[in-house]
Amino acid sequence: MERFYQIFITVDDEGNITTAEMGRYIIRLEPCDFFFVVNEEEYKEIEPNIKNYKVALNGYRSELVLKESVEETPTETPTEPTN
């Protein structure tokens, strides 16, 4: 039998996660902005990396998505000084 997990999330104005409660049997007493149900495989990926996710709206649907990685600025190759 497949296991499902609950994820209760609150976010800031940009969709960044400010709080997250995750587990199999959660009774949340405080309001949350978003609620997701995921299977065990998804949970094992999301749970230890929740700080790397954010909530994005796709039309009227909310999605838990990975944040875009920060682009590194290319480093210049040092050149030898000319005499």
mmCIF file of the N, C-alpha and C atoms, coordinates in Angstrom:
data_MODEL
# 
_entry.id   MODEL 
# 
loop_
_atom_site.group_PDB 
_atom_site.id 
_atom_site.type_symbol 
_atom_site.label_atom_id 
_atom_site.label_alt_id 
_atom_site.label_comp_id 
_atom_site.label_asym_id 
_atom_site.label_entity_id 
_atom_site.label_seq_id 
_atom_site.pdbx_PDB_ins_code 
_atom_site.Cartn_x 
_atom_site.Cartn_y 
_atom_site.Cartn_z 
_atom_site.occupancy 
_atom_site.B_iso_or_equiv 
_atom_site.pdbx_formal_charge 
_atom_site.auth_seq_id 
_atom_site.auth_comp_id 
_atom_site.auth_asym_id 
_atom_site.auth_atom_id 
_atom_site.pdbx_PDB_model_num 
ATOM 1   N N  . MET A 1 1  ? 0.841  -1.183 0.000   1.00 0.00 ? 1  MET A N  1 
ATOM 2   C CA . MET A 1 1  ? 0.000  0.000  0.000   1.00 0.00 ? 1  MET A CA 1 
ATOM 3   C C  . MET A 1 1  ? 0.884  1.244  0.000   1.00 0.00 ? 1  MET A C  1 
ATOM 4   N N  . GLU A 1 2  ? 0.582  2.146  -0.884  1.00 0.00 ? 2  GLU A N  1 
ATOM 5   C CA . GLU A 1 2  ? 1.389  3.360  -1.014  1.00 0.00 ? 2  GLU A CA 1 
ATOM 6   C C  . GLU A 1 2  ? 1.128  4.305  0.160   1.00 0.00 ? 2  GLU A C  1 
ATOM 7   N N  . ARG A 1 3  ? 2.207  4.888  0.673   1.00 0.00 ? 3  ARG A N  1 
ATOM 8   C CA . ARG A 1 3  ? 2.099  5.846  1.769   1.00 0.00 ? 3  ARG A CA 1 
ATOM 9   C C  . ARG A 1 3  ? 2.051  7.258  1.213   1.00 0.00 ? 3  ARG A C  1 
ATOM 10  N N  . PHE A 1 4  ? 1.237  8.085  1.825   1.00 0.00 ? 4  PHE A N  1 
ATOM 11  C CA . PHE A 1 4  ? 1.145  9.479  1.453   1.00 0.00 ? 4  PHE A CA 1 
ATOM 12  C C  . PHE A 1 4  ? 1.508  10.348 2.643   1.00 0.00 ? 4  PHE A C  1 
ATOM 13  N N  . TYR A 1 5  ? 2.082  11.518 2.344   1.00 0.00 ? 5  TYR A N  1 
ATOM 14  C CA . TYR A 1 5  ? 2.543  12.445 3.370   1.00 0.00 ? 5  TYR A CA 1 
ATOM 15  C C  . TYR A 1 5  ? 1.912  13.803 3.137   1.00 0.00 ? 5  TYR A C  1 
ATOM 16  N N  . GLN A 1 6  ? 1.676  14.504 4.242   1.00 0.00 ? 6  GLN A N  1 
ATOM 17  C CA . GLN A 1 6  ? 1.092  15.840 4.192   1.00 0.00 ? 6  GLN A CA 1 
ATOM 18  C C  . GLN A 1 6  ? 2.187  16.877 4.349   1.00 0.00 ? 6  GLN A C  1 
ATOM 19  N N  . ILE A 1 7  ? 2.043  17.986 3.632   1.00 0.00 ? 7  ILE A N  1 
ATOM 20  C CA . ILE A 1 7  ? 2.969  19.112 3.777   1.00 0.00 ? 7  ILE A CA 1 
ATOM 21  C C  . ILE A 1 7  ? 2.138  20.383 3.912   1.00 0.00 ? 7  ILE A C  1 
ATOM 22  N N  . PHE A 1 8  ? 2.233  21.024 5.063   1.00 0.00 ? 8  PHE A N  1 
ATOM 23  C CA . PHE A 1 8  ? 1.563  22.298 5.319   1.00 0.00 ? 8  PHE A CA 1 
ATOM 24  C C  . PHE A 1 8  ? 2.621  23.389 5.232   1.00 0.00 ? 8  PHE A C  1 
ATOM 25  N N  . ILE A 1 9  ? 2.346  24.422 4.424   1.00 0.00 ? 9  ILE A N  1 
ATOM 26  C CA . ILE A 1 9  ? 3.363  25.437 4.153   1.00 0.00 ? 9  ILE A CA 1 
ATOM 27  C C  . ILE A 1 9  ? 2.784  26.838 4.282   1.00 0.00 ? 9  ILE A C  1 
ATOM 28  N N  . THR A 1 10 ? 3.581  27.743 4.864   1.00 0.00 ? 10 THR A N  1 
ATOM 29  C CA . THR A 1 10 ? 3.303  29.177 4.780   1.00 0.00 ? 10 THR A CA 1 
ATOM 30  C C  . THR A 1 10 ? 4.442  29.800 3.986   1.00 0.00 ? 10 THR A C  1 
ATOM 31  N N  . VAL A 1 11 ? 4.108  30.853 3.244   1.00 0.00 ? 11 VAL A N  1 
ATOM 32  C CA . VAL A 1 11 ? 5.081  31.479 2.350   1.00 0.00 ? 11 VAL A CA 1 
ATOM 33  C C  . VAL A 1 11 ? 5.073  32.988 2.509   1.00 0.00 ? 11 VAL A C  1 
ATOM 34  N N  . ASP A 1 12 ? 6.141  33.615 1.991   1.00 0.00 ? 12 ASP A N  1 
ATOM 35  C CA . ASP A 1 12 ? 6.174  35.076 1.923   1.00 0.00 ? 12 ASP A CA 1 
ATOM 36  C C  . ASP A 1 12 ? 5.544  35.514 0.602   1.00 0.00 ? 12 ASP A C  1 
ATOM 37  N N  . ASP A 1 13 ? 5.639  36.804 0.274   1.00 0.00 ? 13 ASP A N  1 
ATOM 38  C CA . ASP A 1 13 ? 5.005  37.336 -0.939  1.00 0.00 ? 13 ASP A CA 1 
ATOM 39  C C  . ASP A 1 13 ? 5.588  36.786 -2.233  1.00 0.00 ? 13 ASP A C  1 
ATOM 40  N N  . GLU A 1 14 ? 6.801  36.233 -2.182  1.00 0.00 ? 14 GLU A N  1 
ATOM 41  C CA . GLU A 1 14 ? 7.451  35.711 -3.383  1.00 0.00 ? 14 GLU A CA 1 
ATOM 42  C C  . GLU A 1 14 ? 7.355  34.184 -3.491  1.00 0.00 ? 14 GLU A C  1 
ATOM 43  N N  . GLY A 1 15 ? 6.636  33.565 -2.565  1.00 0.00 ? 15 GLY A N  1 
ATOM 44  C CA . GLY A 1 15 ? 6.477  32.113 -2.610  1.00 0.00 ? 15 GLY A CA 1 
ATOM 45  C C  . GLY A 1 15 ? 7.544  31.343 -1.862  1.00 0.00 ? 15 GLY A C  1 
ATOM 46  N N  . ASN A 1 16 ? 8.484  32.053 -1.238  1.00 0.00 ? 16 ASN A N  1 
ATOM 47  C CA . ASN A 1 16 ? 9.526  31.383 -0.449  1.00 0.00 ? 16 ASN A CA 1 
ATOM 48  C C  . ASN A 1 16 ? 8.912  30.817 0.826   1.00 0.00 ? 16 ASN A C  1 
ATOM 49  N N  . ILE A 1 17 ? 9.284  29.622 1.176   1.00 0.00 ? 17 ILE A N  1 
ATOM 50  C CA . ILE A 1 17 ? 8.705  28.944 2.325   1.00 0.00 ? 17 ILE A CA 1 
ATOM 51  C C  . ILE A 1 17 ? 9.218  29.567 3.619   1.00 0.00 ? 17 ILE A C  1 
ATOM 52  N N  . THR A 1 18 ? 8.273  29.965 4.485   1.00 0.00 ? 18 THR A N  1 
ATOM 53  C CA . THR A 1 18 ? 8.648  30.522 5.781   1.00 0.00 ? 18 THR A CA 1 
ATOM 54  C C  . THR A 1 18 ? 8.484  29.483 6.885   1.00 0.00 ? 18 THR A C  1 
ATOM 55  N N  . THR A 1 19 ? 7.477  28.616 6.781   1.00 0.00 ? 19 THR A N  1 
ATOM 56  C CA . THR A 1 19 ? 7.325  27.498 7.710   1.00 0.00 ? 19 THR A CA 1 
ATOM 57  C C  . THR A 1 19 ? 6.805  26.290 6.945   1.00 0.00 ? 19 THR A C  1 
ATOM 58  N N  . ALA A 1 20 ? 7.168  25.119 7.425   1.00 0.00 ? 20 ALA A N  1 
ATOM 59  C CA . ALA A 1 20 ? 6.695  23.870 6.808   1.00 0.00 ? 20 ALA A CA 1 
ATOM 60  C C  . ALA A 1 20 ? 6.552  22.809 7.888   1.00 0.00 ? 20 ALA A C  1 
ATOM 61  N N  . GLU A 1 21 ? 5.421  22.144 7.887   1.00 0.00 ? 21 GLU A N  1 
ATOM 62  C CA . GLU A 1 21 ? 5.196  20.987 8.748   1.00 0.00 ? 21 GLU A CA 1 
ATOM 63  C C  . GLU A 1 21 ? 4.926  19.817 7.834   1.00 0.00 ? 21 GLU A C  1 
ATOM 64  N N  . MET A 1 22 ? 5.643  18.710 8.056   1.00 0.00 ? 22 MET A N  1 
ATOM 65  C CA . MET A 1 22 ? 5.536  17.571 7.153   1.00 0.00 ? 22 MET A CA 1 
ATOM 66  C C  . MET A 1 22 ? 5.438  16.286 7.942   1.00 0.00 ? 22 MET A C  1 
ATOM 67  N N  . GLY A 1 23 ? 4.658  15.351 7.425   1.00 0.00 ? 23 GLY A N  1 
ATOM 68  C CA . GLY A 1 23 ? 4.557  14.052 8.061   1.00 0.00 ? 23 GLY A CA 1 
ATOM 69  C C  . GLY A 1 23 ? 3.335  13.298 7.574   1.00 0.00 ? 23 GLY A C  1 
ATOM 70  N N  . ARG A 1 24 ? 3.105  12.143 8.171   1.00 0.00 ? 24 ARG A N  1 
ATOM 71  C CA . ARG A 1 24 ? 1.995  11.299 7.733   1.00 0.00 ? 24 ARG A CA 1 
ATOM 72  C C  . ARG A 1 24 ? 0.674  11.709 8.344   1.00 0.00 ? 24 ARG A C  1 
ATOM 73  N N  . TYR A 1 25 ? 0.663  11.993 9.619   1.00 0.00 ? 25 TYR A N  1 
ATOM 74  C CA . TYR A 1 25 ? -0.595 12.288 10.311  1.00 0.00 ? 25 TYR A CA 1 
ATOM 75  C C  . TYR A 1 25 ? -0.458 13.594 11.070  1.00 0.00 ? 25 TYR A C  1 
ATOM 76  N N  . ILE A 1 26 ? -0.653 14.685 10.387  1.00 0.00 ? 26 ILE A N  1 
ATOM 77  C CA . ILE A 1 26 ? -0.492 15.998 11.009  1.00 0.00 ? 26 ILE A CA 1 
ATOM 78  C C  . ILE A 1 26 ? -1.859 16.633 11.202  1.00 0.00 ? 26 ILE A C  1 
ATOM 79  N N  . ILE A 1 27 ? -2.060 17.169 12.381  1.00 0.00 ? 27 ILE A N  1 
ATOM 80  C CA . ILE A 1 27 ? -3.261 17.963 12.639  1.00 0.00 ? 27 ILE A CA 1 
ATOM 81  C C  . ILE A 1 27 ? -2.770 19.369 12.903  1.00 0.00 ? 27 ILE A C  1 
ATOM 82  N N  . ARG A 1 28 ? -2.948 20.216 11.946  1.00 0.00 ? 28 ARG A N  1 
ATOM 83  C CA . ARG A 1 28 ? -2.450 21.597 12.050  1.00 0.00 ? 28 ARG A CA 1 
ATOM 84  C C  . ARG A 1 28 ? -3.509 22.455 12.720  1.00 0.00 ? 28 ARG A C  1 
ATOM 85  N N  . LEU A 1 29 ? -3.118 23.189 13.750  1.00 0.00 ? 29 LEU A N  1 
ATOM 86  C CA . LEU A 1 29 ? -4.043 24.048 14.469  1.00 0.00 ? 29 LEU A CA 1 
ATOM 87  C C  . LEU A 1 29 ? -4.004 25.485 13.981  1.00 0.00 ? 29 LEU A C  1 
ATOM 88  N N  . GLU A 1 30 ? -2.893 25.862 13.352  1.00 0.00 ? 30 GLU A N  1 
ATOM 89  C CA . GLU A 1 30 ? -2.740 27.214 12.818  1.00 0.00 ? 30 GLU A CA 1 
ATOM 90  C C  . GLU A 1 30 ? -3.028 27.209 11.322  1.00 0.00 ? 30 GLU A C  1 
ATOM 91  N N  . PRO A 1 31 ? -3.501 28.334 10.785  1.00 0.00 ? 31 PRO A N  1 
ATOM 92  C CA . PRO A 1 31 ? -3.741 28.387 9.332   1.00 0.00 ? 31 PRO A CA 1 
ATOM 93  C C  . PRO A 1 31 ? -2.431 28.257 8.556   1.00 0.00 ? 31 PRO A C  1 
ATOM 94  N N  . CYS A 1 32 ? -2.539 27.768 7.335   1.00 0.00 ? 32 CYS A N  1 
ATOM 95  C CA . CYS A 1 32 ? -1.372 27.704 6.455   1.00 0.00 ? 32 CYS A CA 1 
ATOM 96  C C  . CYS A 1 32 ? -1.794 28.240 5.091   1.00 0.00 ? 32 CYS A C  1 
ATOM 97  N N  . ASP A 1 33 ? -0.815 28.595 4.283   1.00 0.00 ? 33 ASP A N  1 
ATOM 98  C CA . ASP A 1 33 ? -1.108 29.136 2.959   1.00 0.00 ? 33 ASP A CA 1 
ATOM 99  C C  . ASP A 1 33 ? -1.360 28.035 1.931   1.00 0.00 ? 33 ASP A C  1 
ATOM 100 N N  . PHE A 1 34 ? -0.625 26.928 2.045   1.00 0.00 ? 34 PHE A N  1 
ATOM 101 C CA . PHE A 1 34 ? -0.723 25.854 1.060   1.00 0.00 ? 34 PHE A CA 1 
ATOM 102 C C  . PHE A 1 34 ? -0.640 24.506 1.743   1.00 0.00 ? 34 PHE A C  1 
ATOM 103 N N  . PHE A 1 35 ? -1.251 23.522 1.104   1.00 0.00 ? 35 PHE A N  1 
ATOM 104 C CA . PHE A 1 35 ? -1.273 22.160 1.608   1.00 0.00 ? 35 PHE A CA 1 
ATOM 105 C C  . PHE A 1 35 ? -1.028 21.222 0.433   1.00 0.00 ? 35 PHE A C  1 
ATOM 106 N N  . PHE A 1 36 ? -0.099 20.288 0.603   1.00 0.00 ? 36 PHE A N  1 
ATOM 107 C CA . PHE A 1 36 ? 0.211  19.321 -0.450  1.00 0.00 ? 36 PHE A CA 1 
ATOM 108 C C  . PHE A 1 36 ? 0.150  17.911 0.128   1.00 0.00 ? 36 PHE A C  1 
ATOM 109 N N  . VAL A 1 37 ? -0.219 16.969 -0.714  1.00 0.00 ? 37 VAL A N  1 
ATOM 110 C CA . VAL A 1 37 ? -0.140 15.548 -0.383  1.00 0.00 ? 37 VAL A CA 1 
ATOM 111 C C  . VAL A 1 37 ? 0.801  14.936 -1.404  1.00 0.00 ? 37 VAL A C  1 
ATOM 112 N N  . VAL A 1 38 ? 1.843  14.267 -0.921  1.00 0.00 ? 38 VAL A N  1 
ATOM 113 C CA . VAL A 1 38 ? 2.844  13.683 -1.821  1.00 0.00 ? 38 VAL A CA 1 
ATOM 114 C C  . VAL A 1 38 ? 3.044  12.217 -1.465  1.00 0.00 ? 38 VAL A C  1 
ATOM 115 N N  . ASN A 1 39 ? 3.555  11.452 -2.429  1.00 0.00 ? 39 ASN A N  1 
ATOM 116 C CA . ASN A 1 39 ? 3.839  10.043 -2.148  1.00 0.00 ? 39 ASN A CA 1 
ATOM 117 C C  . ASN A 1 39 ? 5.184  9.929  -1.421  1.00 0.00 ? 39 ASN A C  1 
ATOM 118 N N  . GLU A 1 40 ? 5.518  8.718  -1.015  1.00 0.00 ? 40 GLU A N  1 
ATOM 119 C CA . GLU A 1 40 ? 6.718  8.505  -0.206  1.00 0.00 ? 40 GLU A CA 1 
ATOM 120 C C  . GLU A 1 40 ? 8.000  8.881  -0.946  1.00 0.00 ? 40 GLU A C  1 
ATOM 121 N N  . GLU A 1 41 ? 8.065  8.576  -2.223  1.00 0.00 ? 41 GLU A N  1 
ATOM 122 C CA . GLU A 1 41 ? 9.260  8.906  -3.011  1.00 0.00 ? 41 GLU A CA 1 
ATOM 123 C C  . GLU A 1 41 ? 9.469  10.416 -3.086  1.00 0.00 ? 41 GLU A C  1 
ATOM 124 N N  . GLU A 1 42 ? 8.388  11.159 -3.355  1.00 0.00 ? 42 GLU A N  1 
ATOM 125 C CA . GLU A 1 42 ? 8.489  12.618 -3.407  1.00 0.00 ? 42 GLU A CA 1 
ATOM 126 C C  . GLU A 1 42 ? 8.864  13.184 -2.039  1.00 0.00 ? 42 GLU A C  1 
ATOM 127 N N  . TYR A 1 43 ? 8.269  12.623 -0.993  1.00 0.00 ? 43 TYR A N  1 
ATOM 128 C CA . TYR A 1 43 ? 8.542  13.094 0.367   1.00 0.00 ? 43 TYR A CA 1 
ATOM 129 C C  . TYR A 1 43 ? 10.017 12.940 0.725   1.00 0.00 ? 43 TYR A C  1 
ATOM 130 N N  . LYS A 1 44 ? 10.595 11.798 0.366   1.00 0.00 ? 44 LYS A N  1 
ATOM 131 C CA . LYS A 1 44 ? 12.010 11.557 0.681   1.00 0.00 ? 44 LYS A CA 1 
ATOM 132 C C  . LYS A 1 44 ? 12.924 12.550 -0.028  1.00 0.00 ? 44 LYS A C  1 
ATOM 133 N N  . GLU A 1 45 ? 12.496 13.074 -1.167  1.00 0.00 ? 45 GLU A N  1 
ATOM 134 C CA . GLU A 1 45 ? 13.265 14.094 -1.886  1.00 0.00 ? 45 GLU A CA 1 
ATOM 135 C C  . GLU A 1 45 ? 13.039 15.483 -1.278  1.00 0.00 ? 45 GLU A C  1 
ATOM 136 N N  . ILE A 1 46 ? 11.798 15.786 -0.948  1.00 0.00 ? 46 ILE A N  1 
ATOM 137 C CA . ILE A 1 46 ? 11.436 17.129 -0.478  1.00 0.00 ? 46 ILE A CA 1 
ATOM 138 C C  . ILE A 1 46 ? 11.854 17.373 0.968   1.00 0.00 ? 46 ILE A C  1 
ATOM 139 N N  . GLU A 1 47 ? 11.581 16.430 1.862   1.00 0.00 ? 47 GLU A N  1 
ATOM 140 C CA . GLU A 1 47 ? 11.737 16.648 3.303   1.00 0.00 ? 47 GLU A CA 1 
ATOM 141 C C  . GLU A 1 47 ? 13.122 17.150 3.710   1.00 0.00 ? 47 GLU A C  1 
ATOM 142 N N  . PRO A 1 48 ? 14.216 16.525 3.290   1.00 0.00 ? 48 PRO A N  1 
ATOM 143 C CA . PRO A 1 48 ? 15.519 17.033 3.736   1.00 0.00 ? 48 PRO A CA 1 
ATOM 144 C C  . PRO A 1 48 ? 15.961 18.294 2.993   1.00 0.00 ? 48 PRO A C  1 
ATOM 145 N N  . ASN A 1 49 ? 15.271 18.639 1.913   1.00 0.00 ? 49 ASN A N  1 
ATOM 146 C CA . ASN A 1 49 ? 15.680 19.771 1.077   1.00 0.00 ? 49 ASN A CA 1 
ATOM 147 C C  . ASN A 1 49 ? 14.619 20.860 0.992   1.00 0.00 ? 49 ASN A C  1 
ATOM 148 N N  . ILE A 1 50 ? 13.722 20.930 1.959   1.00 0.00 ? 50 ILE A N  1 
ATOM 149 C CA . ILE A 1 50 ? 12.594 21.861 1.864   1.00 0.00 ? 50 ILE A CA 1 
ATOM 150 C C  . ILE A 1 50 ? 13.057 23.305 1.670   1.00 0.00 ? 50 ILE A C  1 
ATOM 151 N N  . LYS A 1 51 ? 14.219 23.671 2.192   1.00 0.00 ? 51 LYS A N  1 
ATOM 152 C CA . LYS A 1 51 ? 14.713 25.048 2.042   1.00 0.00 ? 51 LYS A CA 1 
ATOM 153 C C  . LYS A 1 51 ? 15.031 25.388 0.588   1.00 0.00 ? 51 LYS A C  1 
ATOM 154 N N  . ASN A 1 52 ? 15.170 24.361 -0.261  1.00 0.00 ? 52 ASN A N  1 
ATOM 155 C CA . ASN A 1 52 ? 15.475 24.580 -1.676  1.00 0.00 ? 52 ASN A CA 1 
ATOM 156 C C  . ASN A 1 52 ? 14.222 24.677 -2.541  1.00 0.00 ? 52 ASN A C  1 
ATOM 157 N N  . TYR A 1 53 ? 13.060 24.628 -1.909  1.00 0.00 ? 53 TYR A N  1 
ATOM 158 C CA . TYR A 1 53 ? 11.785 24.680 -2.640  1.00 0.00 ? 53 TYR A CA 1 
ATOM 159 C C  . TYR A 1 53 ? 11.061 25.988 -2.377  1.00 0.00 ? 53 TYR A C  1 
ATOM 160 N N  . LYS A 1 54 ? 10.127 26.285 -3.254  1.00 0.00 ? 54 LYS A N  1 
ATOM 161 C CA . LYS A 1 54 ? 9.215  27.408 -3.073  1.00 0.00 ? 54 LYS A CA 1 
ATOM 162 C C  . LYS A 1 54 ? 7.887  27.036 -3.705  1.00 0.00 ? 54 LYS A C  1 
ATOM 163 N N  . VAL A 1 55 ? 6.872  27.829 -3.443  1.00 0.00 ? 55 VAL A N  1 
ATOM 164 C CA . VAL A 1 55 ? 5.560  27.590 -4.019  1.00 0.00 ? 55 VAL A CA 1 
ATOM 165 C C  . VAL A 1 55 ? 5.387  28.514 -5.207  1.00 0.00 ? 55 VAL A C  1 
ATOM 166 N N  . ALA A 1 56 ? 4.993  27.943 -6.332  1.00 0.00 ? 56 ALA A N  1 
ATOM 167 C CA . ALA A 1 56 ? 4.735  28.718 -7.540  1.00 0.00 ? 56 ALA A CA 1 
ATOM 168 C C  . ALA A 1 56 ? 3.291  28.487 -7.954  1.00 0.00 ? 56 ALA A C  1 
ATOM 169 N N  . LEU A 1 57 ? 2.671  29.530 -8.460  1.00 0.00 ? 57 LEU A N  1 
ATOM 170 C CA . LEU A 1 57 ? 1.305  29.402 -8.957  1.00 0.00 ? 57 LEU A CA 1 
ATOM 171 C C  . LEU A 1 57 ? 1.341  29.189 -10.463 1.00 0.00 ? 57 LEU A C  1 
ATOM 172 N N  . ASN A 1 58 ? 0.640  28.161 -10.899 1.00 0.00 ? 58 ASN A N  1 
ATOM 173 C CA . ASN A 1 58 ? 0.531  27.830 -12.314 1.00 0.00 ? 58 ASN A CA 1 
ATOM 174 C C  . ASN A 1 58 ? -0.950 27.925 -12.640 1.00 0.00 ? 58 ASN A C  1 
ATOM 175 N N  . GLY A 1 59 ? -1.376 29.111 -13.075 1.00 0.00 ? 59 GLY A N  1 
ATOM 176 C CA . GLY A 1 59 ? -2.813 29.354 -13.232 1.00 0.00 ? 59 GLY A CA 1 
ATOM 177 C C  . GLY A 1 59 ? -3.427 29.396 -11.840 1.00 0.00 ? 59 GLY A C  1 
ATOM 178 N N  . TYR A 1 60 ? -4.404 28.541 -11.598 1.00 0.00 ? 60 TYR A N  1 
ATOM 179 C CA . TYR A 1 60 ? -5.041 28.472 -10.284 1.00 0.00 ? 60 TYR A CA 1 
ATOM 180 C C  . TYR A 1 60 ? -4.484 27.341 -9.425  1.00 0.00 ? 60 TYR A C  1 
ATOM 181 N N  . ARG A 1 61 ? -3.465 26.667 -9.901  1.00 0.00 ? 61 ARG A N  1 
ATOM 182 C CA . ARG A 1 61 ? -2.876 25.544 -9.166  1.00 0.00 ? 61 ARG A CA 1 
ATOM 183 C C  . ARG A 1 61 ? -1.563 25.964 -8.520  1.00 0.00 ? 61 ARG A C  1 
ATOM 184 N N  . SER A 1 62 ? -1.353 25.490 -7.319  1.00 0.00 ? 62 SER A N  1 
ATOM 185 C CA . SER A 1 62 ? -0.074 25.746 -6.653  1.00 0.00 ? 62 SER A CA 1 
ATOM 186 C C  . SER A 1 62 ? 0.814  24.528 -6.842  1.00 0.00 ? 62 SER A C  1 
ATOM 187 N N  . GLU A 1 63 ? 2.108  24.785 -6.977  1.00 0.00 ? 63 GLU A N  1 
ATOM 188 C CA . GLU A 1 63 ? 3.078  23.719 -7.164  1.00 0.00 ? 63 GLU A CA 1 
ATOM 189 C C  . GLU A 1 63 ? 4.269  23.963 -6.246  1.00 0.00 ? 63 GLU A C  1 
ATOM 190 N N  . LEU A 1 64 ? 4.800  22.902 -5.728  1.00 0.00 ? 64 LEU A N  1 
ATOM 191 C CA . LEU A 1 64 ? 6.021  22.959 -4.938  1.00 0.00 ? 64 LEU A CA 1 
ATOM 192 C C  . LEU A 1 64 ? 7.165  22.715 -5.912  1.00 0.00 ? 64 LEU A C  1 
ATOM 193 N N  . VAL A 1 65 ? 7.988  23.743 -6.135  1.00 0.00 ? 65 VAL A N  1 
ATOM 194 C CA . VAL A 1 65 ? 9.039  23.654 -7.152  1.00 0.00 ? 65 VAL A CA 1 
ATOM 195 C C  . VAL A 1 65 ? 10.397 23.994 -6.550  1.00 0.00 ? 65 VAL A C  1 
ATOM 196 N N  . LEU A 1 66 ? 11.437 23.462 -7.163  1.00 0.00 ? 66 LEU A N  1 
ATOM 197 C CA . LEU A 1 66 ? 12.790 23.814 -6.752  1.00 0.00 ? 66 LEU A CA 1 
ATOM 198 C C  . LEU A 1 66 ? 13.062 25.270 -7.105  1.00 0.00 ? 66 LEU A C  1 
ATOM 199 N N  . LYS A 1 67 ? 13.740 25.959 -6.216  1.00 0.00 ? 67 LYS A N  1 
ATOM 200 C CA . LYS A 1 67 ? 14.145 27.329 -6.513  1.00 0.00 ? 67 LYS A CA 1 
ATOM 201 C C  . LYS A 1 67 ? 15.162 27.293 -7.636  1.00 0.00 ? 67 LYS A C  1 
ATOM 202 N N  . GLU A 1 68 ? 15.181 28.351 -8.416  1.00 0.00 ? 68 GLU A N  1 
ATOM 203 C CA . GLU A 1 68 ? 16.195 28.444 -9.465  1.00 0.00 ? 68 GLU A CA 1 
ATOM 204 C C  . GLU A 1 68 ? 17.549 28.580 -8.793  1.00 0.00 ? 68 GLU A C  1 
ATOM 205 N N  . SER A 1 69 ? 18.524 27.854 -9.296  1.00 0.00 ? 69 SER A N  1 
ATOM 206 C CA . SER A 1 69 ? 19.852 27.937 -8.696  1.00 0.00 ? 69 SER A CA 1 
ATOM 207 C C  . SER A 1 69 ? 20.449 29.301 -8.991  1.00 0.00 ? 69 SER A C  1 
ATOM 208 N N  . VAL A 1 70 ? 21.219 29.769 -8.063  1.00 0.00 ? 70 VAL A N  1 
ATOM 209 C CA . VAL A 1 70 ? 21.866 31.065 -8.220  1.00 0.00 ? 70 VAL A CA 1 
ATOM 210 C C  . VAL A 1 70 ? 22.928 30.934 -9.295  1.00 0.00 ? 70 VAL A C  1 
ATOM 211 N N  . GLU A 1 71 ? 22.834 31.807 -10.278 1.00 0.00 ? 71 GLU A N  1 
ATOM 212 C CA . GLU A 1 71 ? 23.827 31.759 -11.352 1.00 0.00 ? 71 GLU A CA 1 
ATOM 213 C C  . GLU A 1 71 ? 25.142 32.310 -10.834 1.00 0.00 ? 71 GLU A C  1 
ATOM 214 N N  . GLU A 1 72 ? 26.174 31.580 -11.081 1.00 0.00 ? 72 GLU A N  1 
ATOM 215 C CA . GLU A 1 72 ? 27.491 32.039 -10.660 1.00 0.00 ? 72 GLU A CA 1 
ATOM 216 C C  . GLU A 1 72 ? 28.041 32.978 -11.723 1.00 0.00 ? 72 GLU A C  1 
ATOM 217 N N  . THR A 1 73 ? 28.687 34.020 -11.265 1.00 0.00 ? 73 THR A N  1 
ATOM 218 C CA . THR A 1 73 ? 29.305 34.926 -12.219 1.00 0.00 ? 73 THR A CA 1 
ATOM 219 C C  . THR A 1 73 ? 30.601 34.296 -12.712 1.00 0.00 ? 73 THR A C  1 
ATOM 220 N N  . PRO A 1 74 ? 30.817 34.330 -14.008 1.00 0.00 ? 74 PRO A N  1 
ATOM 221 C CA . PRO A 1 74 ? 32.035 33.692 -14.517 1.00 0.00 ? 74 PRO A CA 1 
ATOM 222 C C  . PRO A 1 74 ? 33.272 34.396 -13.977 1.00 0.00 ? 74 PRO A C  1 
ATOM 223 N N  . THR A 1 75 ? 34.252 33.616 -13.642 1.00 0.00 ? 75 THR A N  1 
ATOM 224 C CA . THR A 1 75 ? 35.495 34.200 -13.145 1.00 0.00 ? 75 THR A CA 1 
ATOM 225 C C  . THR A 1 75 ? 36.432 34.391 -14.322 1.00 0.00 ? 75 THR A C  1 
ATOM 226 N N  . GLU A 1 76 ? 37.154 35.479 -14.261 1.00 0.00 ? 76 GLU A N  1 
ATOM 227 C CA . GLU A 1 76 ? 38.095 35.761 -15.347 1.00 0.00 ? 76 GLU A CA 1 
ATOM 228 C C  . GLU A 1 76 ? 39.350 34.927 -15.143 1.00 0.00 ? 76 GLU A C  1 
ATOM 229 N N  . THR A 1 77 ? 39.885 34.459 -16.229 1.00 0.00 ? 77 THR A N  1 
ATOM 230 C CA . THR A 1 77 ? 41.124 33.705 -16.170 1.00 0.00 ? 77 THR A CA 1 
ATOM 231 C C  . THR A 1 77 ? 42.265 34.691 -15.983 1.00 0.00 ? 77 THR A C  1 
ATOM 232 N N  . PRO A 1 78 ? 43.103 34.467 -14.977 1.00 0.00 ? 78 PRO A N  1 
ATOM 233 C CA . PRO A 1 78 ? 44.205 35.422 -14.774 1.00 0.00 ? 78 PRO A CA 1 
ATOM 234 C C  . PRO A 1 78 ? 45.156 35.407 -15.990 1.00 0.00 ? 78 PRO A C  1 
ATOM 235 N N  . THR A 1 79 ? 45.568 36.571 -16.322 1.00 0.00 ? 79 THR A N  1 
ATOM 236 C CA . THR A 1 79 ? 46.522 36.685 -17.441 1.00 0.00 ? 79 THR A CA 1 
ATOM 237 C C  . THR A 1 79 ? 47.880 37.078 -16.894 1.00 0.00 ? 79 THR A C  1 
ATOM 238 N N  . GLU A 1 80 ? 48.894 36.699 -17.623 1.00 0.00 ? 80 GLU A N  1 
ATOM 239 C CA . GLU A 1 80 ? 50.247 37.063 -17.183 1.00 0.00 ? 80 GLU A CA 1 
ATOM 240 C C  . GLU A 1 80 ? 50.498 38.512 -17.524 1.00 0.00 ? 80 GLU A C  1 
ATOM 241 N N  . PRO A 1 81 ? 51.111 39.231 -16.584 1.00 0.00 ? 81 PRO A N  1 
ATOM 242 C CA . PRO A 1 81 ? 51.390 40.661 -16.877 1.00 0.00 ? 81 PRO A CA 1 
ATOM 243 C C  . PRO A 1 81 ? 52.385 40.783 -18.032 1.00 0.00 ? 81 PRO A C  1 
ATOM 244 N N  . THR A 1 82 ? 52.165 41.811 -18.818 1.00 0.00 ? 82 THR A N  1 
ATOM 245 C CA . THR A 1 82 ? 53.097 42.073 -19.930 1.00 0.00 ? 82 THR A CA 1 
ATOM 246 C C  . THR A 1 82 ? 54.084 43.121 -19.465 1.00 0.00 ? 82 THR A C  1 
ATOM 247 N N  . ASN A 1 83 ? 55.326 42.976 -19.884 1.00 0.00 ? 83 ASN A N  1 
ATOM 248 C CA . ASN A 1 83 ? 56.398 43.922 -19.495 1.00 0.00 ? 83 ASN A CA 1 
ATOM 249 C C  . ASN A 1 83 ? 56.641 44.898 -20.571 1.00 0.00 ? 83 ASN A C  1 
# 
